[in-house]
Amino acid sequence: MLSYFAQNLWQVWLIVSIICLILELTNGDFFIFCFAIGGIGGLATSLFTDSLSWQIIIFAIVSVLSLFFIRPVMLRYFHKKGHERKSNAEALIGRIGKVTDAIPENGYGYVQIDGDSWKAHTPDGQSVEVGMKVKVLNMDSIIITVKRI
């Protein structure tokens, strides 16, 4: 089996590139994508030489070059509003939810947003009944501040 791969190293480089592309799907920062491009460089080198050393050198060079030249272009093209992208807790602020457990006066209840249930309270201590729509104003740890709509 090893002798087969030694004679057909292009298949190993193809597998490396495919694995890198699959791993890239998990983050979208185009970092691992550069190693997939390097794997294609290793694949191309394996078609011209049997030297594993040269294949690894070309893989490394192409990967580093793509990190410096291709990745910034991809980030600019695909993440045009990258500085405006909200993530984690920031993405909840401004969202609309439905009260699933009443929020008593000066107390805490629960609000459902996209299937997730969040502990919530109101900034002015007013009560909110079950089924009412609320807007998220703020988030402090795992407790959201909401107001009635």
Buried (B, 14 or more C-beta within 10 A) or exposed (E): EEEEEEEEBBEBBBEBBEBBBEBBEEEEEBBBBBBBBBBBBBBBBBEEEEEBEBBEBBBBEBBEBBBEEBBEEBBEEEBEEEEEEEEEBEBBBEBEBEBBBBBBEEEEBBBBBEEEEBBBBBEEEEBBEEEBEBBBEEBEEEEBBBBBE
